[in-house]
Amino acid sequence: MSTNNHHFCVILAGGRGKRLWPCSRVGYPKQFIDFFGTGRTQLQQTFDRFAKIIPTENIFVTINDEFAPIAKEQLPELPDDHFLGEPVNRNTAPSVTWACYHILGICPEANIIITPSDQTVINDSVFHHDVKEALDFVDGHDGIIAMGVRPSRPEPGYGYIQMGDHCPCGEDNLFTVKSFLEKPERDFARMLMDSGEFLWNTGIFVSHVRHMINHFKKVMSPVFRQIEADGKAGTLDDETKAVWEYFPLFPNLSIDYGILENAENVNVMLCGFGWADMGTWHSIYEAEQKCDGDNVVLDSDVIMEDCKGNIIKLPKGRLGVFNGLEGFIIAEKDNVLMICPKGDSSAQVRKFVNEVQMKLGEEFI
């Protein structure tokens, strides 16, 4: 597929990955782990996917500064200045703002696609088509495109975008955004899916770089007012330095809320590539191929008898023997073994992480 040199990609790789604890740790989060024994980590797989569409020299990674050495080691294809280190965690909206300013200084007419680093795509050829269509659209239109897919199950761990009217531009698969719901209860998620009006939010957004910056100036205006009052917003270099200097002042705001609940002129694209967020044990279980008994075994050595509906991840060199177990997460890493009901596990795992941290400290987190 041909590429266009004013198309850019920003990979968001700054998360802590607590929902996949204990395998994802504070010092070595999920995006740097080869969870599935493919030989490539989630960060590397995301890079591979977009390197087929976007020129390598136009791919950037936002990362917490302490993890920059890991990311650079895993992606030697990228020069050091393509890893945009952040001094503190401020969620994804400030990360995107920082990346947009950096890219603006390189290519003022850039179109950008923003993507999380912990997803899987089922159909690469359809994905390429949908991404190219979105980039071509923002080439000639102001606005932001959120890429959505039809839900295949009532998943409580995802965000949902309600489609409104067809976009006035005339594209059949573009709709206005009527509402946005984040992580509904399972029964409510089933209602959303059955309505046919809601799509899963993939967290992938496409826009012209100037439009994206102007949008976040409105959403996070107090910080930008402070930057401008201090005289830090002159040249593009000054603005880039100011974003870095004032990064700790940015609110803890996700790009999903920052765009879907605050932006004007946002459309959602109905995409057909098949998609899953690999950020929780439950979502990995739902997305991965099942073996006997509807179990999911992630690159682990196990012997199972009369077991059903479990997800298992063990360290190399460890053998697990299980009998009569149904609907559990069994995950072990270093000094922690976790066994808990699978259910809608995200909130439960976060509770465990917080409790262990308070009682036992960082050693087990």
C-alpha positions in Angstrom: 0.0 0.0 0.0 1.4 3.4 -0.8 2.0 5.8 2.0 1.8 9.6 2.4 4.7 11.5 4.0 2.3 13.9 5.9 0.6 11.0 7.7 1.9 10.4 11.2 1.2 7.8 13.9 1.3 8.3 17.7 1.5 5.1 19.8 0.4 5.7 23.4 2.6 3.4 25.6 2.7 5.2 28.9 0.2 3.0 30.9 1.0 1.1 34.1 -1.1 -2.0 33.2 -2.5 -2.6 36.6 -5.5 -4.5 35.3 -3.2 -7.3 34.1 -1.4 -7.6 37.5 0.5 -9.7 38.6 2.0 -10.3 35.2 2.0 -6.6 34.3 4.1 -4.8 37.0 4.7 -1.2 37.8 8.3 -1.5 36.7 7.6 -3.5 33.6 4.0 -2.9 32.3 1.9 -5.0 29.9 2.9 -3.2 26.7 6.5 -4.4 27.0 5.5 -8.1 27.6 5.1 -10.9 25.1 1.9 -12.2 26.7 1.0 -14.7 23.9 4.4 -16.2 23.0 4.5 -14.7 19.6 8.0 -13.3 19.9 6.7 -9.7 19.8 5.4 -7.6 22.7 2.2 -5.7 22.5 4.1 -2.5 21.8 6.1 -4.2 19.0 2.9 -5.7 17.4 1.3 -2.2 17.4 4.4 -0.8 15.7 4.4 -3.6 13.2 0.7 -3.0 12.3 1.2 0.7 11.7 4.6 0.5 10.0 2.7 -1.2 7.1 0.6 2.0 6.6 2.7 4.9 7.9 6.3 5.7 7.1 8.6 4.5 9.9 10.1 8.0 10.2 6.6 9.3 11.0 5.8 7.0 13.9 6.2 8.4 17.5 5.8 6.7 20.9 4.6 8.6 24.0 6.1 7.0 27.1 6.7 7.6 30.7 10.3 8.7 30.9 11.4 5.8 33.2 10.2 3.3 30.6 11.9 5.0 27.6 15.0 2.7 27.7 12.7 -0.4 27.5 10.8 1.0 24.6 13.9 2.1 22.7 15.3 -1.4 23.1 12.2 -3.0 21.8 11.9 -0.6 18.8 15.4 -0.1 17.5 13.8 0.9 14.2 13.0 4.3 15.7 15.5 7.1 16.5 15.7 8.3 20.1 13.9 11.5 19.4 10.8 9.6 18.3 10.2 8.5 22.0 8.5 11.4 23.7 9.3 10.9 27.4 7.0 12.4 30.0 8.1 13.4 33.5 4.9 12.3 35.2 1.8 10.3 34.5 -1.1 12.5 33.3 -3.2 10.1 31.3 -3.5 10.1 27.5 -4.9 13.6 26.6 -1.8 15.5 27.8 0.4 12.8 26.0 -1.4 13.4 22.8 -1.1 17.2 23.2 2.7 16.8 23.7 3.0 14.6 20.6 0.9 16.9 18.5 3.1 19.9 19.3 6.2 17.9 18.5 4.8 16.7 15.1 3.5 20.2 14.3 7.1 21.5 14.4 8.1 18.8 11.9 5.1 18.9 9.5 2.5 21.7 10.0 0.2 19.9 7.6 0.4 16.5 9.3 -2.6 14.2 9.7 -2.2 12.0 12.8 -3.6 8.7 13.9 -3.5 8.0 17.6 -3.5 4.5 18.9 -3.2 2.6 22.2 -0.4 0.0 22.4 -2.4 -2.9 23.8 -4.9 -4.0 21.1 -5.3 -6.7 18.6 -6.7 -6.4 15.1 -8.3 -9.4 13.4 -8.3 -8.4 9.7 -5.2 -6.4 8.7 -6.3 -5.7 5.2 -9.6 -4.2 6.3 -7.8 -2.3 9.0 -5.4 -0.8 6.4 -8.4 0.2 4.2 -10.3 1.8 7.1 -7.2 3.7 8.4 -6.4 5.0 4.9 -10.0 6.1 4.4 -10.0 8.0 7.7 -6.6 9.7 6.9 -7.9 10.7 3.5 -11.0 12.2 5.0 -9.2 14.4 7.5 -7.0 15.6 4.7 -9.9 17.6 3.4 -12.1 18.1 6.5 -11.7 19.7 9.9 -12.7 17.4 12.7 -11.8 14.3 14.6 -12.7 10.7 13.6 -13.1 8.1 16.3 -12.8 4.6 14.9 -15.5 2.2 16.2 -16.5 -1.4 15.6 -19.7 -3.3 16.2 -19.7 -5.1 19.5 -19.7 -8.9 19.4 -20.6 -9.4 23.0 -21.8 -7.3 26.0 -18.3 -6.4 27.2 -18.4 -4.3 30.4 -14.7 -3.4 30.1 -14.9 -1.3 27.0 -16.2 2.2 26.1 -19.3 2.6 23.8 -20.0 5.3 21.3 -23.6 6.0 20.2 -24.0 6.7 16.5 -26.1 9.7 15.6 -27.0 10.8 12.1 -25.0 10.2 9.1 -22.2 12.7 8.6 -23.3 15.5 6.3 -20.2 14.8 4.2 -22.1 11.9 2.6 -19.8 9.1 3.7 -21.9 6.0 4.4 -19.8 4.8 7.3 -19.4 8.1 9.1 -21.8 9.2 11.8 -22.1 12.0 14.3 -21.3 11.1 17.9 -24.6 11.1 19.9 -23.2 9.9 23.3 -20.2 8.1 24.9 -20.4 5.6 27.7 -17.4 4.2 29.5 -17.4 0.6 31.0 -21.1 0.0 31.6 -22.4 -2.9 33.7 -22.8 -6.1 31.7 -26.6 -6.0 31.6 -26.5 -2.4 30.4 -23.8 -3.3 27.9 -26.1 -6.0 26.5 -28.9 -3.4 26.0 -26.4 -1.1 24.2 -25.3 -3.9 21.9 -28.9 -5.1 21.2 -29.9 -1.5 20.2 -27.6 -1.6 17.2 -26.8 2.1 17.8 -23.6 1.6 19.8 -20.1 0.8 18.7 -17.1 -0.2 20.8 -14.6 2.6 21.1 -11.3 1.3 19.9 -9.4 4.3 21.3 -8.0 5.0 17.8 -8.5 8.7 16.7 -7.6 10.4 13.4 -7.3 14.2 12.9 -5.3 17.0 11.4 -2.6 18.0 13.8 -3.7 21.7 14.0 -7.3 20.7 14.7 -6.3 18.4 17.4 -4.1 21.0 19.1 -6.9 23.7 18.9 -9.3 21.2 20.4 -7.1 20.5 23.4 -6.4 24.1 23.9 -10.1 24.5 24.6 -10.4 21.4 26.8 -7.3 22.2 28.9 -7.4 26.0 28.6 -6.2 26.9 32.1 -2.8 25.3 31.4 -2.4 27.0 28.0 -3.4 30.3 29.5 -0.7 29.9 32.1 1.8 29.0 29.3 0.9 32.0 27.3 0.9 34.4 30.3 4.4 33.3 31.1 5.5 34.1 27.5 6.2 30.5 26.7 4.2 30.3 23.5 6.2 32.1 20.9 7.8 29.9 18.3 7.0 26.3 17.8 10.2 25.4 19.7 9.1 27.6 22.6 5.6 25.9 22.6 7.1 22.4 22.6 9.4 23.3 25.5 6.5 24.9 27.3 4.4 21.7 27.0 7.2 19.8 28.6 7.8 22.3 31.3 4.2 22.5 32.2 3.3 18.9 31.8 2.7 18.3 35.5 0.0 21.0 35.5 -2.1 19.1 32.9 -5.3 17.4 34.3 -5.4 13.6 34.5 -7.6 13.4 31.4 -8.0 10.5 29.0 -8.2 11.2 25.3 -11.5 9.3 25.2 -13.2 11.7 27.6 -11.2 14.7 26.2 -12.5 14.1 22.7 -15.8 12.2 22.9 -17.3 14.3 25.7 -15.8 17.7 24.8 -15.0 18.0 21.1 -17.0 19.7 18.4 -17.2 18.2 15.0 -16.4 14.6 16.0 -17.6 11.7 13.9 -17.4 8.0 14.5 -16.4 5.7 11.7 -18.1 2.3 11.5 -15.1 0.0 10.9 -15.1 -3.7 9.9 -11.6 -4.9 10.9 -12.4 -6.8 14.1 -10.8 -5.6 17.2 -10.1 -6.4 20.9 -8.6 -4.4 23.8 -6.0 -6.7 25.4 -5.9 -4.6 28.6 -7.7 -6.9 31.1 -7.8 -10.6 31.9 -11.5 -10.8 30.9 -11.0 -9.1 27.6 -8.0 -11.3 26.7 -10.1 -14.4 27.6 -12.9 -13.3 25.4 -10.6 -12.4 22.5 -8.3 -15.4 22.5 -8.8 -18.8 20.9 -10.1 -21.4 23.4 -8.7 -24.9 24.0 -10.6 -27.9 25.5 -13.1 -26.8 28.1 -13.2 -23.3 26.8 -10.0 -22.6 28.6 -7.4 -20.0 27.5 -3.8 -20.9 28.2 -1.3 -18.1 27.5 2.1 -19.5 26.6 2.1 -21.8 29.6 2.7 -25.4 30.5 -0.4 -27.0 32.1 -2.2 -30.3 32.7 -5.9 -29.8 33.2 -8.7 -32.2 34.0 -12.4 -31.3 34.3 -11.6 -27.6 34.0 -13.7 -25.1 32.2 -13.7 -21.4 31.3 -10.3 -20.5 32.9 -7.5 -18.2 31.8 -4.0 -19.2 32.8 -0.7 -17.4 32.5 2.4 -19.0 34.2 6.1 -18.2 34.1 8.4 -20.2 31.8 9.7 -23.3 33.5 6.6 -23.6 35.8 4.1 -26.4 35.3 0.5 -26.0 36.4 -1.7 -29.0 37.3 -5.4 -28.2 37.7 -8.5 -30.3 38.4 -12.2 -29.2 38.7 -11.5 -25.5 38.3 -14.1 -23.4 36.5 -14.2 -19.7 35.6 -10.9 -18.6 37.2 -7.9 -16.4 36.5 -4.6 -18.1 37.4 -1.7 -15.8 36.9 1.8 -16.0 38.3 4.8 -13.6 38.0 7.9 -13.5 40.1 6.7 -13.2 43.8 3.0 -13.2 43.2 0.4 -15.9 42.4 -3.2 -14.7 41.9 -6.2 -17.0 41.7 -9.6 -15.3 41.5 -12.9 -15.8 39.8 -12.8 -14.5 36.2 -16.1 -12.6 36.1 -15.7 -9.0 35.2 -12.3 -9.0 36.8 -11.0 -5.5 36.1 -12.3 -3.8 39.2 -11.4 -6.8 41.4 -7.8 -6.8 40.2 -7.4 -3.1 40.8 -8.7 -3.7 44.3 -6.1 -6.4 44.9 -3.3 -4.1 43.6 -4.4 -1.3 45.9 -4.7 -3.5 48.9 -1.4 -5.3 48.4 0.3 -1.9 47.9 -1.1 -0.5 51.1 -0.3 -3.6 53.2 2.9 -4.9 51.7 4.4 -2.0 49.7 5.8 -1.8 46.2 7.7 -5.1 46.2 4.7 -7.0 45.1 3.3 -4.4 42.6 
